[in-house]
Amino acid sequence: MIVKLAVIGLSNMGGNHCRDIYNMEKADLAAVCDTNRGIADSKAEEYGCPAYYSIEELFKAGGFDAVVIATPHFAHTTISLEAFKRGIHVLTEKPVGVHVKDINKMIKAWEEGKKVKKDLLFSAMFQQRTRGPAKKIKELLDAGELGKLFRTSWIITDWYRTQAYYNSGGWRATWEGEGGGVLMNQCPHQLDMYQWFVGCPDRVMGMFSLGKYHNIEVEDEVTAYFEYDNGMVGHFITSTGEAPGTNRLEIVGEQGKLIWEGSTLTFYRNRISVLDHLETAPGGFDKPECWTCDIPISESGGEHKLIIENFCDAIMGKADLIAPAAEGLNSIAINNAIMLSGFEKRMMTLPLDEDLFELRLKELIAGSTLKKTVVETIAEDMSQSF
């Protein structure tokens, strides 16, 4: 069986997805779609498939099993709803949606679609889950190797972007075009892995700066604090203005500490539980014996094509989805809670008041006064972008 895919949104990542699909044995690039006729025609000629200039034209023509959505963020919801009404599988780029309310609409439409097409699939482009270190961390946590978790902290500030990057598209770094900045554009993968590793927090406190380093209206620096009912606390720090940046994850539990930084994963393993040691140690400054373990990890994984291949395998009934899109609700809930907390100057409780966040976002869009000067640049290879 060959899975016929249509790619919607052909700039940057969409163009790379076309290339990957074209080179897959299990998939066929059945159609491309973009409102920019020049881009659509160019990709259609390059890959020998029909071009469409609206989703209405695309869905009316048919001839494909699934869509791969790589449009600006707000369109993810609209396109997904149309696909599910027709029993068409969906793989959407990150973020799954801009806010919780939109993703809930998508999940509801998908569930309704499954009543007609039982095996209807909804997947997300969270390819960072396929990286060697991420898979190993998930394995160790699921096995309970750290015991009771105390703290999870992620500093991810190696997203440095220049003003030229933000000037390269009128939709970039705007409330109307993206619905946010570094959290919405650069960090969906880290927020996804954060909740994949340790679950969603129960309470969120967020602080951010709008256009601190760049001439943009959205956030380019964020600091967040998380609380969990089980006692764990968390931190998430990110920026597009720091150089050199940092990418360091620490997960601390009673049995020790995991640190993922760069290409290394280190487990500082306590010989006995800290909780037992602090109760029984005879000396006030005694510390539990700790072993430093360098965890072997594979540097393979992380490519977008792995999620597309998994999507095709799942359609053919040969695999489970690596990244079910419904799980994208969790990372967006964290995102929305951080931003709403910053605007409201108070701690937010999850599940989030989705109506309140949507209202705040609509106010930001309506009140936008930014006048962007778009500068055409040479197309960059986005395959190295997360």
C-alpha positions in Angstrom: 0.0 0.0 0.0 1.2 3.5 -0.8 -0.2 6.4 1.3 -1.2 9.4 -0.8 -0.4 12.6 0.9 -1.3 16.3 0.1 0.9 19.0 1.6 -0.8 22.3 2.5 1.4 25.3 3.0 4.6 25.1 0.9 7.0 27.7 2.3 9.9 26.7 4.5 8.8 23.5 6.3 6.1 22.5 3.8 8.7 22.5 1.0 10.9 20.2 3.0 8.0 17.9 3.7 7.3 17.7 0.0 10.9 16.6 -0.6 10.8 14.0 2.1 7.5 12.5 0.9 8.7 12.4 -2.7 11.7 10.3 -1.6 9.6 7.8 0.5 8.8 4.4 -0.8 5.7 4.1 1.4 4.2 7.5 0.4 3.2 9.4 -2.7 3.0 13.2 -3.0 -0.5 13.3 -4.5 -1.0 17.1 -4.4 0.3 20.4 -3.2 -1.6 23.5 -2.0 -0.7 27.0 -1.3 -2.5 30.4 -1.7 0.7 31.6 -3.4 0.2 30.3 -6.9 3.9 30.8 -7.8 5.1 28.5 -5.0 2.3 26.0 -5.6 3.1 25.8 -9.3 6.8 25.5 -8.7 6.4 22.6 -6.3 3.9 20.9 -8.5 6.3 21.1 -11.5 9.2 19.9 -9.3 7.4 16.9 -8.0 5.1 16.0 -10.8 1.8 16.5 -9.0 -1.3 18.8 -9.3 -1.3 22.2 -7.6 -4.2 23.8 -5.8 -4.5 27.3 -4.5 -7.2 26.9 -1.8 -8.3 24.1 0.5 -11.7 24.2 -1.1 -10.2 23.3 -4.5 -8.0 20.7 -2.9 -10.7 18.9 -1.0 -13.1 19.0 -3.9 -10.5 17.4 -6.2 -9.7 14.6 -3.7 -7.4 11.8 -4.6 -5.4 11.6 -1.4 -5.6 9.7 1.9 -4.2 12.4 4.3 -3.0 16.0 4.5 0.2 17.3 6.0 -0.5 20.9 7.2 2.4 23.3 7.3 0.6 26.6 7.1 0.7 29.6 9.5 -0.7 28.5 12.9 -4.3 29.7 12.9 -5.1 27.8 9.7 -4.2 24.4 11.3 -7.7 24.4 13.0 -9.7 25.4 9.9 -8.0 22.8 7.6 -8.2 20.0 10.2 -11.9 20.5 10.6 -12.5 20.3 6.9 -10.3 17.2 6.6 -12.0 15.3 9.4 -15.5 16.0 7.9 -14.3 14.1 4.8 -12.7 11.2 6.7 -9.2 12.4 5.7 -6.2 11.7 8.1 -4.3 14.8 9.4 -0.7 15.4 10.3 -0.2 18.9 11.4 3.0 20.9 12.0 3.6 22.3 15.5 1.9 23.9 17.3 -1.2 21.8 16.8 -3.3 25.0 17.4 -2.8 28.5 18.8 -5.0 28.1 21.9 -6.8 25.4 23.9 -10.2 26.2 22.6 -9.1 25.6 19.0 -7.4 22.3 19.8 -10.5 21.1 21.6 -12.5 21.9 18.4 -10.0 19.8 16.4 -10.2 16.9 18.8 -14.0 17.0 18.8 -14.1 17.0 15.0 -11.6 14.1 14.9 -13.8 12.1 17.3 -16.9 12.9 15.2 -14.9 11.8 12.1 -14.0 8.5 13.8 -17.7 7.6 14.0 -17.7 7.4 10.2 -14.1 6.3 9.7 -13.0 4.2 12.6 -9.3 4.4 12.0 -9.1 8.1 11.3 -5.8 9.5 12.5 -4.7 12.8 14.0 -0.9 13.2 14.4 1.4 16.1 15.2 4.9 16.9 14.0 6.6 16.4 17.3 9.7 14.8 15.8 11.9 15.6 18.8 10.3 12.7 20.6 12.3 10.5 18.2 15.7 11.8 19.4 17.9 9.3 21.2 18.3 11.3 24.5 14.5 12.1 24.6 13.6 8.4 24.2 16.1 7.4 26.9 14.8 10.0 29.4 11.3 8.8 28.8 12.4 5.2 29.3 14.2 6.0 32.6 11.3 8.1 34.0 8.6 5.5 33.0 10.7 2.8 34.8 10.8 4.9 37.9 14.6 5.2 38.0 14.4 8.7 39.7 11.7 7.7 42.2 9.5 10.6 43.5 10.2 13.7 41.3 11.2 16.9 43.0 12.1 19.4 40.3 12.2 19.7 36.5 14.0 22.7 35.0 14.6 23.5 31.4 16.7 26.4 30.2 16.3 26.7 26.4 17.8 29.9 25.2 19.7 28.8 22.1 16.9 30.1 19.8 18.8 33.2 18.8 17.1 35.0 15.9 18.0 38.2 14.2 15.7 41.0 13.1 16.1 39.8 9.5 14.5 36.5 10.5 11.4 38.4 11.9 11.3 40.7 8.9 11.2 37.7 6.4 7.4 37.3 6.7 4.5 39.5 7.4 2.9 36.9 9.6 6.0 36.2 11.7 6.0 37.4 15.4 2.6 38.9 15.2 -0.5 38.2 17.3 -2.6 37.7 14.2 -0.1 35.7 12.3 1.3 33.4 14.9 -0.6 34.0 18.1 2.7 34.5 20.0 6.5 34.5 19.8 9.2 32.3 21.2 6.7 30.1 23.1 4.4 29.6 20.1 7.0 29.3 17.4 10.3 28.0 18.8 9.3 26.1 22.0 6.4 23.8 21.1 8.8 20.8 21.0 10.3 21.5 24.4 6.9 22.1 26.0 5.7 18.9 24.4 8.6 16.9 25.7 8.3 18.6 29.1 4.7 17.3 29.6 5.7 14.0 27.9 8.4 13.4 30.5 6.7 14.7 33.7 3.1 15.6 32.9 1.2 18.9 32.9 1.6 21.2 35.9 -1.4 22.0 38.0 -0.5 25.7 38.5 1.5 28.0 36.3 3.1 31.4 37.0 4.5 33.2 33.9 6.5 36.3 33.2 7.6 37.5 29.8 8.9 40.5 27.8 7.3 41.6 24.5 9.8 42.8 21.9 12.6 43.1 24.5 15.4 42.3 21.9 13.6 42.7 18.6 11.1 45.1 16.9 8.2 42.6 17.3 4.9 42.7 19.3 5.1 39.3 20.8 7.2 37.6 23.5 11.0 37.0 22.9 11.9 36.2 26.5 9.9 34.0 29.0 10.4 32.7 32.5 7.8 30.4 34.0 7.3 28.5 37.3 5.2 25.4 37.6 3.6 23.6 40.6 2.4 20.1 40.7 -0.1 18.6 43.2 2.4 15.8 43.9 4.9 18.3 45.2 7.2 18.7 42.2 8.1 22.2 41.0 9.3 23.2 37.5 10.9 26.0 35.6 11.0 26.9 32.0 13.2 29.7 30.7 13.5 30.7 27.0 14.6 33.5 24.7 15.4 34.4 21.1 17.8 37.2 22.2 20.7 35.3 23.9 23.9 34.3 22.2 25.5 32.0 23.0 22.4 30.3 24.3 21.9 27.3 26.6 19.9 24.1 26.2 19.9 22.3 29.6 17.3 20.0 31.1 17.5 18.9 34.7 15.1 16.4 36.2 15.7 15.8 40.0 14.2 13.0 42.1 14.8 11.1 45.3 17.1 8.7 43.5 19.3 11.4 41.9 19.4 13.8 38.9 19.2 13.5 35.1 21.0 16.2 33.1 20.6 16.5 29.3 22.8 19.1 27.8 24.3 19.1 24.3 25.1 15.5 23.2 25.4 14.1 26.8 22.9 12.5 29.2 24.2 12.1 32.7 22.5 10.3 35.6 23.8 11.3 39.0 22.4 8.3 40.8 22.0 8.2 44.6 22.8 4.8 46.2 19.8 5.2 48.5 16.7 7.5 48.4 17.3 11.1 49.5 14.0 10.8 51.4 15.4 7.8 53.4 18.8 9.3 53.8 17.7 12.6 55.3 15.7 10.7 57.9 18.4 8.3 59.0 21.8 9.9 58.4 23.7 10.5 61.7 25.4 13.7 60.7 23.8 17.0 59.8 26.0 17.5 56.7 26.1 13.9 55.5 25.2 13.3 51.9 24.1 10.1 50.2 26.6 8.2 48.1 26.2 9.3 44.5 27.4 7.6 41.3 28.0 9.5 38.1 26.6 7.5 35.2 27.1 8.6 31.6 24.0 7.2 29.9 24.7 5.8 26.4 22.5 7.5 23.9 22.0 7.4 20.2 22.3 10.6 18.2 19.9 9.3 15.6 16.4 10.6 15.3 14.8 14.1 15.3 14.1 14.2 11.6 10.7 15.4 10.4 10.5 12.5 7.9 10.4 10.0 10.8 7.1 11.4 11.9 5.8 11.3 8.3 6.9 7.7 7.9 5.3 6.8 11.3 2.1 8.5 10.1 2.0 6.4 7.0 2.8 3.2 8.9 -0.1 4.0 11.3 -2.5 4.6 8.4 -1.5 1.2 7.0 -2.1 -0.4 10.5 1.6 -1.2 11.0 2.4 1.1 13.9 1.0 3.3 16.7 1.5 7.1 16.4 4.6 8.5 18.0 2.9 11.8 18.5 -0.9 11.8 18.7 -2.0 15.3 18.1 -4.5 15.2 20.9 -1.5 15.3 23.3 -0.6 18.7 21.7 -3.4 20.1 23.9 -1.1 19.7 26.9 1.8 21.8 25.6 -0.6 24.5 24.3 -2.3 24.5 27.7 1.0 25.3 29.3 1.8 27.9 26.7 -1.5 29.6 27.1 -1.3 29.5 30.9 2.2 31.1 30.9 1.0 33.9 28.7 -2.3 34.5 30.5 -0.5 34.5 33.8 1.9 37.1 32.6 -0.9 39.3 31.3 -3.1 38.8 34.4 -0.2 39.0 36.9 -1.4 36.0 38.8 -1.0 32.2 39.0 -3.1 30.2 36.6 -4.7 26.8 37.4 -5.0 24.0 34.8 -7.4 23.2 33.1 -7.2 26.7 31.8 -10.1 29.1 31.3 -10.0 28.7 27.5 -12.5 31.5 26.9 -10.5 34.0 28.9 -7.3 33.2 26.9 -9.2 33.4 23.6 -10.6 36.8 24.6 -7.2 38.1 25.6 -5.7 37.0 22.3 -8.5 38.6 20.3 -7.9 41.9 22.2 -4.2 41.7 21.3 -5.0 41.1 17.6 -7.5 43.9 17.5 -5.2 46.3 19.3 -2.1 45.6 17.3 -0.4 48.7 16.0 2.8 47.1 14.6 3.6 48.0 11.0 5.9 45.4 9.6 8.4 46.0 6.8 8.7 42.6 5.1 12.1 42.1 3.4 12.3 39.3 0.9 15.3 37.0 1.6 16.8 34.0 -0.1 14.9 30.9 0.9 16.6 29.2 3.8 16.8 25.5 4.4 14.5 25.0 7.4 15.4 21.3 7.8 17.6 22.1 10.8 14.8 24.1 12.5 12.8 22.3 15.2 
